[in-house]
Amino acid sequence: MRSNQLSELVEQAASTERRLPGLGVSPGIAIGPAHIAEGGDIQVRESHLRETEIEAERGRFAEAVAVSLRQLRKLKVKTAGLPESAAEEVGYLLDAHLAMLSNSRLVRGVDHRITRARINAERAVQLEIDEIAESFASMRDAYLAARIEDIRVVGTRLIRNLIKKPYVAYAAMTEGAVILADELTPADTALMDPQRVAGFATVFGGAESHTAIVARALGLPAVLAVPGLLEHARADDKVVIDGTEGTVIIGPCAETIAEYQARRDGFERERRHLARLRKLPAVTRDEVEITLEANLELPVELPRALANGAMGLGLVRSEFLYMNRDDLPGEDEQYAVFSALVRGMEGRPVTVRTFDLGGEKIARSLSDRVEESANPALGLRAIRLSLRHRRLLDPQLGAPTTSSNTPWRSTAATSRWPISTIRCTRRCCG
């Protein structure tokens, strides 16, 4: 065969490849056959109830909540066998999902909607989720938008239990497969065995999502937000996932596979090399010590920060305490959160930022304290909001120092746990 004919064949093979851009959320390279996961969306119809049917429908919804709670508790037991950091992160996540099913706005809202609108429970769940999601999306904040995912996951679980449609994840999946899906819940991701699953890609999702966090904890290469992913893929197609660059390649040619196998080997070598360095002091060759600290959006990120050798928490964003709730977090609640972070850091410094809310980031619990502004960036937000309403700021400043009138002290004889440095990042406090 002539060289030009060979080149043409190579070009033809390469032309069958489909390279799809997405968002790389967990680094690494995965190569394997495609496993198309079951879609997560469930279509439900709306039916109207007679007055005499309302109580029975409320009871049916209460039973679905109880079943969902039992499922989550069982799932939490199962995930205890995951790698340590992943088990802890998933544990926090499942605790959050359990909380969403325990007299939360979602549960109360669905119950009231069944009674008020006289509609079936499935449709009431769907409408309540849409309303909560719309209020979150209007804040135009990536972190808050990612929390919508958690609410939808809990809502989908409720609907599945209401219609008696169990979800079977990864049934009959080939070992070493690459999972492709519209979206994957954090619980789905947590159940992936890194020994059997090479990586995954989804049509929806973001870098701030819990699915992304769990993928990183498990070390699974992942690409989210890939438009048209399922339109081009078929079961058992060869697929390459590049979680570092954010690329999915469907039907790669032999040259492409060889290229990405080499990249995967190089990535693994680099990761092993860095793993040996993460416990070493961060000191330059001319003996200048560098302090590497982590930024935290959520407490569940703490194990990963520690695993990567963080010497402190340079910024803990406290906005998460105010989201998806109708009431304000009290001093004791904030104390419990901050003290858990301090204990986890074992004497290393922790910097907590007072909440940065207002403008386009309005928590439901603060809606009666914030007026609209022509320019949200210059309106009543962040520290200006805190200083206007000292009943908001004072519990945040008091949380690191007291709880139930018990002083937080640095002396070993009286401290309740190892003490770390607590700093306020607002200039008004010094």
Phi, psi and omega per residue, in radians:
M1 nan 2.322 -3.130
R2 -1.242 2.728 -3.084
S3 -1.115 -0.612 -3.134
N4 -1.222 -0.570 3.073
Q5 -1.182 -0.692 3.095
L6 -1.080 -0.746 3.126
S7 -1.071 -0.693 3.135
E8 -1.119 -0.725 3.121
L9 -1.103 -0.712 3.104
V10 -1.095 -0.748 3.139
E11 -1.119 -0.699 3.128
Q12 -1.119 -0.715 3.122
A13 -1.128 -0.729 -3.130
A14 -1.153 -0.548 -3.082
S15 -1.207 -0.354 3.110
T16 -1.377 -0.230 3.087
E17 -1.136 2.551 3.026
R18 -2.146 1.996 3.119
R19 -1.763 2.059 -3.079
L20 -1.998 2.180 3.125
P21 -1.394 2.572 3.087
G22 -2.696 -2.793 -3.115
L23 -1.910 1.921 3.100
G24 -1.279 2.025 -3.068
V25 -1.979 -0.251 3.107
S26 -2.511 2.013 -2.966
P27 -1.199 2.755 3.108
G28 2.224 3.003 -3.123
I29 -2.105 2.283 3.058
A30 -2.162 2.390 3.116
I31 -2.329 2.173 -3.139
G32 3.139 3.114 3.109
P33 -1.285 2.560 -3.102
A34 -1.343 2.384 2.958
H35 -2.057 2.013 -3.107
I36 -1.502 1.989 -3.077
A37 -1.393 2.691 3.102
E38 -1.096 2.429 3.136
G39 -1.145 2.604 -3.075
G40 -1.600 -0.427 -3.095
D41 -1.253 2.430 3.108
I42 -2.162 2.181 3.114
Q43 -1.485 2.277 3.113
V44 -2.202 2.623 3.102
R45 -1.735 2.706 3.095
E46 -1.705 2.266 3.049
S47 -2.252 2.494 -3.092
H48 -1.655 2.504 -3.039
L49 -1.811 2.607 2.950
R50 -1.399 2.806 -3.123
E51 -0.947 -0.675 -3.086
T52 -1.292 -0.194 -3.088
E53 -1.694 -0.159 -3.001
I54 -1.108 -0.839 -3.079
E55 -1.105 -0.666 3.114
A56 -1.148 -0.647 3.131
E57 -1.210 -0.676 3.062
R58 -1.082 -0.681 3.099
G59 -1.152 -0.666 3.102
R60 -1.119 -0.686 3.099
F61 -1.166 -0.744 3.125
A62 -1.053 -0.651 3.101
E63 -1.167 -0.681 3.098
A64 -1.117 -0.659 3.078
V65 -1.108 -0.777 -3.131
A66 -1.110 -0.725 3.108
V67 -1.111 -0.732 3.139
S68 -1.098 -0.703 3.109
L69 -1.096 -0.743 3.123
R70 -1.114 -0.720 3.129
Q71 -1.078 -0.764 -3.119
L72 -1.155 -0.665 3.113
R73 -1.149 -0.698 3.082
K74 -1.133 -0.711 3.131
L75 -1.094 -0.664 3.128
K76 -1.110 -0.657 3.090
V77 -1.131 -0.746 -3.129
K78 -1.102 -0.710 -3.056
T79 -1.314 -0.106 3.097
A80 -1.110 -0.352 3.137
G81 -1.482 0.006 3.120
L82 -1.272 2.890 3.003
P83 -0.898 2.609 -2.939
E84 -0.888 -0.913 -3.075
S85 -1.136 -0.688 3.134
A86 -1.153 -0.742 -3.138
A87 -1.053 -0.710 -3.122
E88 -1.209 -0.750 -3.132
E89 -1.130 -0.784 3.132
V90 -1.155 -0.610 3.085
G91 -1.050 -0.792 3.083
Y92 -1.061 -0.739 -3.112
L93 -1.097 -0.825 -3.141
L94 -1.146 -0.569 3.034
D95 -1.070 -0.690 3.105
A96 -1.130 -0.715 3.113
H97 -1.161 -0.675 3.070
L98 -1.081 -0.696 3.126
A99 -1.127 -0.625 3.135
M100 -1.150 -0.329 3.136
L101 -1.805 0.177 -3.098
S102 -2.073 1.509 3.106
N103 0.949 0.676 3.129
S104 -1.526 3.098 3.084
R105 -1.069 -0.666 -3.135
L106 -1.054 -0.894 -3.093
V107 -1.155 -0.790 3.130
R108 -1.107 -0.722 -3.110
G109 -1.112 -0.728 3.123
V110 -1.130 -0.788 -3.137
D111 -1.039 -0.779 3.128
H112 -1.165 -0.641 -3.108
R113 -1.173 -0.671 3.082
I114 -1.035 -0.772 -3.098
T115 -1.256 -0.790 -3.025
R116 -1.302 -0.830 -3.067
A117 -1.602 -0.181 -3.139
R118 0.980 0.911 3.126
I119 -2.142 2.842 -3.117
N120 -1.148 2.709 -3.017
A121 -1.100 -0.706 -3.114
E122 -1.010 -0.828 -3.125
R123 -1.187 -0.628 3.115
A124 -1.103 -0.713 3.084
V125 -1.070 -0.828 -3.105
Q126 -1.058 -0.785 -3.125
L127 -1.163 -0.691 -3.141
E128 -1.152 -0.726 3.090
I129 -1.069 -0.792 -3.134
D130 -1.047 -0.690 -3.131
E131 -1.168 -0.771 3.120
I132 -1.138 -0.754 -3.140
A133 -1.082 -0.692 3.137
E134 -1.108 -0.709 3.134
S135 -1.167 -0.616 3.096
F136 -1.234 -0.771 -3.083
A137 -1.116 -0.544 -3.118
S138 -1.172 -0.242 -3.135
M139 -1.373 -0.244 3.080
R140 0.936 0.817 -3.133
D141 -2.260 2.221 -3.050
A142 -1.065 -0.696 -3.115
Y143 -1.117 -0.804 -3.117
L144 -1.230 -0.642 3.101
A145 -1.043 -0.641 3.136
A146 -1.177 -0.465 3.116
R147 -1.228 -0.343 3.070
I148 -1.035 -0.627 -3.128
E149 -0.980 -0.773 -3.116
D150 -1.070 -0.728 -3.125
I151 -1.156 -0.724 3.137
R152 -1.148 -0.658 3.139
V153 -1.091 -0.796 3.127
V154 -1.129 -0.733 3.131
G155 -1.103 -0.720 3.117
T156 -1.107 -0.679 3.089
R157 -1.065 -0.759 3.117
L158 -1.070 -0.788 -3.112
I159 -1.122 -0.749 3.118
R160 -1.041 -0.693 -3.140
N161 -1.272 -0.535 3.095
L162 -1.195 -0.675 -3.106
I163 -1.676 0.092 3.089
K164 1.033 0.806 3.133
K165 -2.095 1.616 -3.116
P166 -1.197 2.660 3.123
Y167 -1.813 2.114 3.125
V168 -1.839 1.947 -3.066
A169 -1.544 2.283 2.947
Y170 1.043 0.644 3.104
A171 -1.186 2.428 3.076
A172 0.933 0.718 -3.121
M173 -1.542 2.379 3.099
T174 -1.187 2.415 3.118
E175 -1.094 2.394 -3.121
G176 1.409 0.269 -3.083
A177 -1.332 2.774 3.005
V178 -1.848 2.110 -3.077
I179 -1.494 2.267 3.078
L180 -2.080 2.338 -3.063
A181 -2.705 2.831 2.975
D182 -1.066 -0.890 3.066
E183 -2.757 2.759 3.106
L184 -2.231 2.395 3.103
T185 -1.383 2.771 3.057
P186 -1.017 -0.618 3.121
A187 -1.155 -0.706 3.061
D188 -1.022 -0.804 -3.116
T189 -1.099 -0.696 -3.109
A190 -1.117 -0.491 -3.122
L191 -1.475 -0.069 3.107
M192 -1.243 2.298 3.080
D193 -1.611 1.977 -3.130
P194 -1.005 -0.302 3.088
Q195 -1.377 -0.339 -3.114
R196 -1.935 -0.539 -3.087
V197 -1.807 2.238 -3.126
A198 -1.438 -0.588 -3.114
G199 2.992 -3.075 3.130
F200 -2.698 2.816 3.068
A201 -2.479 2.589 -3.126
T202 -2.378 2.800 3.099
V203 -1.309 -0.648 -3.091
F204 -2.012 2.898 3.078
G205 2.177 2.900 -3.117
G206 -2.553 2.957 -3.075
A207 -1.162 -0.430 -3.106
E208 -1.530 -0.065 -3.041
S209 -1.294 2.736 3.090
H210 -1.170 -0.514 3.077
T211 -1.038 -0.742 3.110
A212 -1.140 -0.722 -3.126
I213 -1.086 -0.789 -3.125
V214 -1.165 -0.683 3.109
A215 -1.031 -0.751 3.122
R216 -1.146 -0.686 -3.141
A217 -1.122 -0.604 -3.137
L218 -1.497 -0.176 -3.118
G219 1.275 0.494 -3.139
L220 -1.665 2.145 3.054
P221 -1.023 2.355 -3.084
A222 -2.588 2.466 3.046
V223 -2.256 2.178 3.132
L224 -1.967 2.981 3.096
A225 0.995 0.944 -3.139
V226 -1.838 1.776 -3.123
P227 -1.104 2.408 3.063
G228 1.243 0.263 -3.058
L229 -0.993 -0.886 -3.037
L230 -1.408 -0.196 3.091
E231 -1.285 -0.456 -3.052
H232 -1.817 -0.269 -3.023
A233 -1.763 2.568 3.026
R234 -2.222 2.730 3.136
A235 -0.991 2.373 3.097
D236 1.299 0.037 2.961
D237 -1.029 2.503 3.016
K238 -1.224 2.345 -3.080
V239 -2.365 2.489 3.011
V240 -2.018 2.279 3.064
I241 -1.972 2.106 3.061
D242 -1.928 1.632 -3.091
G243 -1.291 -0.203 3.104
T244 -1.456 -0.844 -3.121
E245 -1.533 -0.303 -3.105
G246 1.368 0.856 -3.099
T247 -2.302 2.438 3.016
V248 -2.067 2.263 3.131
I249 -2.059 2.063 3.130
I250 -1.795 2.274 -3.122
G251 1.189 0.834 -3.111
P252 -1.177 2.549 3.084
C253 -1.376 3.024 -3.083
A254 -1.052 -0.684 3.135
E255 -1.083 -0.775 -3.128
T256 -1.127 -0.732 3.126
I257 -1.068 -0.783 3.127
A258 -1.076 -0.709 3.130
E259 -1.076 -0.789 -3.083
Y260 -1.353 -0.458 3.005
Q261 -1.117 -0.702 3.095
A262 -1.147 -0.713 3.104
R263 -1.106 -0.716 -3.133
R264 -1.097 -0.752 3.126
D265 -1.102 -0.711 3.120
G266 -1.148 -0.687 3.119
F267 -1.101 -0.762 -3.138
E268 -1.133 -0.692 3.095
R269 -1.095 -0.760 -3.135
E270 -1.129 -0.707 -3.134
R271 -1.121 -0.718 3.107
R272 -1.118 -0.679 3.127
H273 -1.119 -0.799 -3.131
L274 -1.164 -0.612 3.124
A275 -1.057 -0.570 3.113
R276 -1.276 -0.383 -3.067
L277 -1.612 -0.332 -2.923
R278 -1.151 -0.364 3.130
K279 -1.653 -0.065 3.133
L280 -1.378 2.653 3.092
P281 -1.066 2.468 3.110
A282 -1.515 1.525 -3.068
V283 -2.271 2.335 3.109
T284 -1.323 2.994 -3.115
R285 -1.124 -0.488 3.101
D286 -1.658 0.427 2.966
E287 1.160 0.611 2.991
V288 -1.680 2.153 -3.114
E289 -1.446 2.303 3.131
I290 -1.925 2.286 3.113
T291 -1.707 2.046 3.122
L292 -1.820 2.015 -3.122
E293 -2.105 2.724 -3.072
A294 -1.787 2.647 2.980
N295 -1.767 2.348 -3.109
L296 -2.073 2.252 2.973
E297 -1.521 -0.642 -3.061
L298 -2.419 2.632 3.110
P299 -1.022 -0.476 -3.099
V300 -1.137 -0.238 -3.132
E301 -1.463 -0.124 -3.083
L302 -1.037 -0.825 -3.117
P303 -1.011 -0.671 -3.141
R304 -1.176 -0.673 3.099
A305 -1.062 -0.774 3.141
L306 -1.171 -0.698 -3.127
A307 -1.094 -0.457 -3.134
N308 -1.710 0.226 2.997
G309 1.443 0.437 3.119
A310 -1.055 2.353 -3.135
M311 -1.646 0.108 3.136
G312 2.950 3.076 3.027
L313 -1.897 1.862 -3.076
G314 -1.293 -0.405 3.123
L315 -2.769 2.054 2.998
V316 -1.898 1.968 3.119
R317 -1.376 2.238 -3.036
S318 -1.731 0.115 -3.082
E319 -1.087 -0.549 -3.061
F320 -1.019 -0.436 -3.128
L321 -1.150 -0.384 -3.007
Y322 -1.792 -0.090 -2.987
M323 -1.593 2.666 3.053
N324 0.977 0.765 3.111
R325 -2.720 2.743 -3.137
D326 -1.667 -0.357 -3.112
D327 -1.859 2.983 -3.141
L328 -1.686 2.537 3.097
P329 -1.211 2.306 3.129
G330 -1.454 3.087 -3.113
E331 -1.106 -0.720 -3.122
D332 -1.129 -0.716 3.141
E333 -1.123 -0.780 3.134
Q334 -1.155 -0.654 3.082
Y335 -1.013 -0.772 -3.119
A336 -1.077 -0.720 -3.126
V337 -1.181 -0.880 -3.078
F338 -1.155 -0.669 -3.109
S339 -1.196 -0.583 3.084
A340 -1.110 -0.671 3.092
L341 -1.158 -0.714 3.138
V342 -1.111 -0.789 3.109
R343 -1.067 -0.730 -3.127
G344 -1.109 -0.556 -3.122
M345 -1.450 -0.172 2.997
E346 0.900 0.927 3.039
G347 1.650 -0.171 3.100
R348 -1.414 2.724 -3.027
P349 -1.179 2.531 3.100
V350 -2.233 2.178 3.106
T351 -1.943 2.022 3.135
V352 -1.806 2.213 3.084
R353 -1.595 2.265 3.043
T354 -1.064 2.681 -2.898
F355 -1.023 2.420 3.103
D356 -1.881 1.419 -3.123
L357 -2.203 2.901 -3.055
G358 1.922 3.125 -3.097
G359 1.110 -2.083 3.133
E360 -1.567 -0.091 -3.142
K361 -1.940 1.523 -3.115
I362 -1.896 2.042 3.038
A363 -1.355 2.521 -3.124
R364 -1.003 -0.642 -3.098
S365 -1.206 -0.228 -3.128
L366 -1.928 0.062 -2.998
S367 -1.053 -0.494 -3.121
D368 -1.462 -0.034 -3.104
R369 -1.935 -0.096 -3.044
V370 -2.062 2.159 3.076
E371 -1.596 2.677 3.096
E372 -1.194 2.603 -3.136
S373 -2.319 2.547 3.106
A374 -1.088 -0.599 3.096
N375 -2.145 1.757 -3.069
P376 -0.981 -0.561 -3.109
A377 -1.183 -0.464 -3.115
L378 -1.817 0.016 -3.091
G379 -1.418 -2.820 -3.119
L380 -1.401 1.730 -3.085
R381 -2.645 2.862 3.028
A382 0.891 -2.207 -3.039
I383 -1.185 -0.522 3.093
R384 -1.123 -0.695 3.086
L385 -1.158 -0.734 -3.141
S386 -1.067 -0.754 -3.106
L387 -1.266 -0.507 3.084
R388 -1.210 -0.677 -3.105
H389 -2.064 1.510 -3.071
R390 -1.137 -0.315 3.095
R391 -1.208 -0.281 3.036
L392 -1.508 -0.745 -3.050
L393 -1.316 -0.731 -3.034
D394 -1.015 -0.753 3.093
P395 -1.100 -0.566 3.113
Q396 -1.198 -0.718 3.128
L397 -1.289 -0.509 -3.136
G398 -1.396 -0.462 -3.057
A399 -0.996 -0.723 3.141
P400 -1.243 -0.165 -3.027
T401 -2.017 -0.469 -3.105
T402 -2.489 2.736 2.980
S403 -2.748 2.176 -3.107
S404 0.915 0.745 3.099
N405 1.116 0.321 3.098
T406 -1.742 2.052 -3.113
P407 -1.204 2.540 3.052
W408 -1.606 1.999 -3.025
R409 -2.162 2.716 -3.087
S410 -1.655 -0.174 3.127
T411 -1.305 2.360 -3.039
A412 -1.037 -0.583 -3.059
A413 -1.180 -0.478 -3.053
T414 -2.024 -0.102 -3.086
S415 -1.297 2.579 3.141
R416 -1.572 -0.226 3.088
W417 -2.855 2.976 3.091
P418 -1.029 2.373 -3.027
I419 -1.745 2.457 3.086
S420 -2.064 2.942 3.111
T421 -1.383 2.218 3.079
I422 -1.875 2.174 -3.110
R423 -2.170 2.483 2.998
C424 -1.662 2.313 -3.084
T425 -1.606 0.058 3.107
R426 -1.540 2.325 -3.038
R427 -1.114 -0.428 -3.116
C428 -1.131 -0.389 -3.062
C429 -1.724 -0.205 -3.133
G430 1.436 nan nan
